[in-house]
Amino acid sequence: MKLMTKPAQMQKAVSRWKKSGDTVALVPTMGALHAGHVALIRHAAKLADRVVVSVYVNPTQFNSRSDFLAYPKRLRDDRKASAQSGADVLFRPPTLYARDASTWVEEQEQSRGRCGARRPGHFRGVATVVVKLLSIVQPDWMLLGEKDGQQCAVLERVVRDLFYPVRIVRHPTVRENDGLPLSSRNQRLNSAERVAAGRMARAVQIAAGKRARVAVPHLHQLLRGIKGVRLEYAEIVDGVLWVAAWVGKVRLIDHRRCRGR
């Protein structure tokens, strides 16, 4: 597996692959890879002849500089995980923004509510950086984790509206044994917070087992008994319970389909 850091270098490699008739899959990440990312990379390797894993902690999708700086960075581990999972290239550019960058991509329908309402500009940053990656890598497939369900919907709309010739594949959420969705942010939890996060995930599962009209109040009731968890929002959208909460200084998200209306 090769490590590439320059967009032009990555574009040249893709051009060679395309001329040889190879198909390409992109797995966009911010690094600190875990078993969920590994599942995405392995799936990508089954779909395409060439797999590119991008690792870029995108500053424009963070709402605070402290959160951006605290995001875990583990290049050596990321290289090992990517290579062992079937990646051909780890694309890790130092930046994807010129100093005077003034072009943005903003989706205005799927980004409403939930994380879009609580994190102003977040999905604009996500959409912009992914469009940059699509322009560089020109993949036939892009694999995304269902854990970030609203993000998936935003990027599906961006790809559709801008006529990008790429197929988005959603991979099911990968969870820990206690139900907590795998996330790079989990690495920032201390032992007590990790226990609380697992209990929160279980509460989401129990609440989603109810009908949609009672899932949110039931979740509120369950979370009152979990010390260290501060609910940011709980919403029902299309029969799915969507949740964001703070455990200590770490923001976690989850969603599960409710049993019925």
C-alpha positions as CSV (number, residue, x, y, z in Angstrom):
1,M,0.0,0.0,0.0
2,K,1.2,3.5,-0.9
3,L,1.0,6.7,1.2
4,M,0.1,9.7,-0.9
5,T,-0.1,13.3,0.4
6,K,-0.5,15.5,-2.7
7,P,-3.8,15.8,-4.7
8,A,-1.9,15.9,-8.0
9,Q,-0.1,12.7,-7.1
10,M,-3.4,11.0,-6.3
11,Q,-5.0,12.2,-9.5
12,K,-2.1,10.8,-11.6
13,A,-2.5,7.4,-9.9
14,V,-6.2,7.4,-10.6
15,S,-5.7,8.4,-14.2
16,R,-3.4,5.4,-14.7
17,W,-5.9,3.1,-13.0
18,K,-8.7,4.3,-15.2
19,K,-6.7,3.9,-18.4
20,S,-6.1,0.3,-17.4
21,G,-9.8,-0.2,-16.9
22,D,-9.7,-0.5,-13.1
23,T,-12.6,0.5,-10.9
24,V,-12.0,2.7,-7.8
25,A,-13.6,2.8,-4.4
26,L,-13.1,5.7,-1.9
27,V,-13.5,5.3,1.9
28,P,-13.3,8.9,3.3
29,T,-12.3,9.1,6.9
30,M,-10.8,11.4,9.4
31,G,-8.4,8.7,10.7
32,A,-8.1,7.0,14.1
33,L,-9.5,4.0,12.2
34,H,-11.5,1.3,14.1
35,A,-13.3,-1.9,13.2
36,G,-16.1,0.1,11.6
37,H,-13.6,1.6,9.1
38,V,-12.0,-1.8,8.6
39,A,-15.4,-3.2,7.6
40,L,-15.8,-0.3,5.1
41,I,-12.4,-0.9,3.6
42,R,-13.0,-4.7,3.2
43,H,-16.3,-4.1,1.6
44,A,-14.7,-1.6,-0.8
45,A,-12.0,-4.2,-1.7
46,K,-14.8,-6.6,-2.8
47,L,-16.4,-4.0,-5.0
48,A,-13.5,-2.3,-6.8
49,D,-10.1,-3.1,-8.3
50,R,-8.5,-0.2,-6.4
51,V,-9.3,1.2,-2.9
52,V,-8.4,4.6,-1.7
53,V,-8.7,5.4,2.0
54,S,-8.5,9.1,2.7
55,V,-7.4,10.4,6.1
56,Y,-8.1,14.1,6.6
57,V,-9.3,15.8,9.8
58,N,-11.4,18.4,8.1
59,P,-11.2,21.7,10.0
60,T,-14.3,23.2,8.4
61,Q,-16.8,20.6,9.9
62,F,-15.8,21.3,13.5
63,N,-17.7,23.8,15.6
64,S,-14.9,24.5,18.0
65,R,-11.2,24.6,17.6
66,S,-10.7,22.6,20.8
67,D,-12.8,19.7,19.4
68,F,-10.7,19.9,16.2
69,L,-7.4,19.8,18.1
70,A,-8.6,17.0,20.4
71,Y,-9.6,14.7,17.5
72,P,-7.4,11.5,17.8
73,K,-4.6,11.2,15.2
74,R,-2.8,7.8,14.7
75,L,-1.1,7.7,11.3
76,R,1.0,4.6,12.0
77,D,-2.1,2.6,13.2
78,D,-4.1,3.9,10.3
79,R,-1.5,2.8,7.7
80,K,-1.4,-0.7,9.2
81,A,-5.2,-1.0,9.4
82,S,-5.7,0.2,5.8
83,A,-3.0,-2.0,4.4
84,Q,-4.3,-5.1,6.2
85,S,-7.9,-4.4,5.1
86,G,-7.1,-4.2,1.4
87,A,-6.4,-0.5,0.6
88,D,-4.1,0.3,-2.3
89,V,-3.5,3.9,-1.2
90,L,-3.8,5.9,2.0
91,F,-4.4,9.5,0.9
92,R,-3.4,11.9,3.7
93,P,-3.1,15.4,2.4
94,P,-1.8,18.1,4.8
95,T,-4.6,20.4,3.7
96,L,-7.3,20.6,1.1
97,Y,-7.9,24.3,1.4
98,A,-6.0,27.2,-0.2
99,R,-5.4,30.1,2.2
100,D,-7.9,32.2,0.3
101,A,-10.4,29.3,-0.4
102,S,-13.8,30.8,-1.1
103,T,-15.8,27.9,-2.6
104,W,-18.3,25.9,-0.6
105,V,-20.9,23.2,-1.1
106,E,-24.1,23.6,0.9
107,E,-27.0,21.1,0.9
108,Q,-30.2,22.7,2.3
109,E,-32.8,19.9,2.7
110,Q,-31.3,16.8,4.2
111,S,-29.1,18.9,6.5
112,R,-32.2,20.4,8.3
113,G,-32.8,19.5,12.0
114,R,-30.8,17.0,14.1
115,C,-27.1,17.6,13.8
116,G,-27.6,20.2,11.1
117,A,-29.6,22.4,13.6
118,R,-27.1,22.0,16.4
119,R,-23.9,22.3,14.5
120,P,-24.1,25.3,12.2
121,G,-21.9,24.9,9.2
122,H,-21.0,21.3,9.9
123,F,-22.6,19.8,6.9
124,R,-21.4,22.5,4.7
125,G,-17.8,21.6,5.7
126,V,-18.6,17.9,5.2
127,A,-20.1,18.4,1.8
128,T,-17.3,20.7,0.6
129,V,-14.5,18.4,1.6
130,V,-16.2,15.3,0.2
131,V,-16.7,17.1,-3.2
132,K,-13.0,17.9,-3.1
133,L,-12.2,14.2,-2.5
134,L,-14.5,13.1,-5.2
135,S,-12.9,15.5,-7.7
136,I,-9.4,14.1,-6.8
137,V,-10.1,10.4,-6.5
138,Q,-13.0,10.1,-9.1
139,P,-14.3,6.9,-7.5
140,D,-16.9,4.6,-8.9
141,W,-18.0,3.8,-5.3
142,M,-17.9,5.8,-2.1
143,L,-18.5,3.8,1.1
144,L,-20.0,5.5,4.1
145,G,-21.0,4.2,7.6
146,E,-24.7,4.2,8.4
147,K,-23.7,5.4,11.9
148,D,-23.6,8.9,10.4
149,G,-27.0,8.5,8.9
150,Q,-27.8,12.2,8.4
151,Q,-24.4,12.7,6.8
152,C,-25.1,9.9,4.4
153,A,-28.3,11.5,3.3
154,V,-26.7,14.9,2.8
155,L,-23.9,13.4,0.7
156,E,-26.4,11.3,-1.4
157,R,-28.3,14.5,-2.2
158,V,-25.0,16.3,-3.1
159,V,-23.9,13.6,-5.4
160,R,-27.3,13.4,-7.0
161,D,-27.7,17.2,-7.5
162,L,-24.2,17.8,-8.8
163,F,-24.3,14.7,-11.1
164,Y,-21.2,13.0,-9.7
165,P,-20.9,9.6,-11.3
166,V,-20.4,7.7,-8.1
167,R,-22.5,5.2,-6.3
168,I,-22.7,5.6,-2.5
169,V,-22.8,2.4,-0.5
170,R,-24.0,2.6,3.1
171,H,-22.5,0.0,5.4
172,P,-24.5,-1.0,8.5
173,T,-23.5,0.5,11.9
174,V,-20.8,-1.5,13.6
175,R,-21.3,-1.6,17.4
176,E,-19.4,-2.7,20.5
177,N,-20.7,-5.6,22.6
178,D,-22.8,-3.2,24.7
179,G,-24.4,-1.6,21.7
180,L,-22.3,1.6,21.5
181,P,-21.7,2.6,17.9
182,L,-18.0,2.4,17.0
183,S,-16.6,5.9,16.6
184,S,-13.1,7.5,16.7
185,R,-14.4,9.8,19.4
186,N,-14.9,6.8,21.7
187,Q,-11.1,6.7,22.2
188,R,-11.4,10.0,24.1
189,L,-13.7,8.5,26.8
190,N,-12.2,7.6,30.2
191,S,-13.3,4.3,31.8
192,A,-16.2,5.8,33.7
193,E,-17.4,7.7,30.7
194,R,-17.1,4.6,28.5
195,V,-19.5,2.7,30.9
196,A,-21.9,5.7,30.8
197,A,-21.8,5.7,27.0
198,G,-22.6,2.0,26.8
199,R,-25.6,2.6,29.1
200,M,-26.7,5.4,26.9
201,A,-26.6,3.2,23.9
202,R,-28.6,0.6,25.7
203,A,-31.2,3.3,26.6
204,V,-31.5,4.3,22.9
205,Q,-32.0,0.6,22.0
206,I,-34.7,0.2,24.6
207,A,-36.5,3.5,23.7
208,A,-36.5,2.6,20.0
209,G,-38.1,-0.7,20.9
210,K,-41.2,1.4,21.7
211,R,-43.5,3.0,19.2
212,A,-42.2,6.2,17.7
213,R,-44.7,8.5,19.4
214,V,-43.4,7.5,22.9
215,A,-39.8,6.7,22.2
216,V,-38.5,10.2,22.9
217,P,-40.1,10.7,26.4
218,H,-39.1,7.1,27.3
219,L,-35.5,7.9,26.4
220,H,-35.6,11.0,28.5
221,Q,-36.8,8.9,31.4
222,L,-34.1,6.3,30.9
223,L,-31.3,8.8,30.6
224,R,-32.2,10.5,33.9
225,G,-30.7,7.5,35.7
226,I,-27.4,7.6,33.9
227,K,-24.8,9.9,35.5
228,G,-22.5,11.8,33.2
229,V,-24.8,11.8,30.1
230,R,-26.2,15.1,28.9
231,L,-28.8,14.8,26.1
232,E,-28.4,17.3,23.2
233,Y,-31.4,16.1,21.2
234,A,-33.7,13.2,20.6
235,E,-35.9,13.4,17.5
236,I,-38.1,11.1,15.5
237,V,-37.6,11.4,11.7
238,D,-39.2,8.9,9.4
239,G,-39.8,6.4,12.2
240,V,-36.2,6.5,13.4
241,L,-35.0,7.7,16.8
242,W,-32.1,10.0,16.3
243,V,-30.0,11.0,19.3
244,A,-26.9,13.1,20.2
245,A,-25.6,13.4,23.7
246,W,-22.5,14.5,25.5
247,V,-20.6,12.1,27.7
248,G,-18.0,14.2,29.5
249,K,-16.5,16.4,26.8
250,V,-17.2,13.9,24.0
251,R,-20.2,14.2,21.7
252,L,-21.7,10.9,20.6
253,I,-24.5,10.2,18.1
254,D,-26.8,7.1,17.6
255,H,-30.0,6.2,15.8
256,R,-32.3,3.2,15.7
257,R,-35.5,2.5,13.9
258,C,-38.5,2.4,16.2
259,R,-40.8,-0.6,16.5
260,G,-43.7,1.2,14.9
261,R,-45.6,4.5,14.8
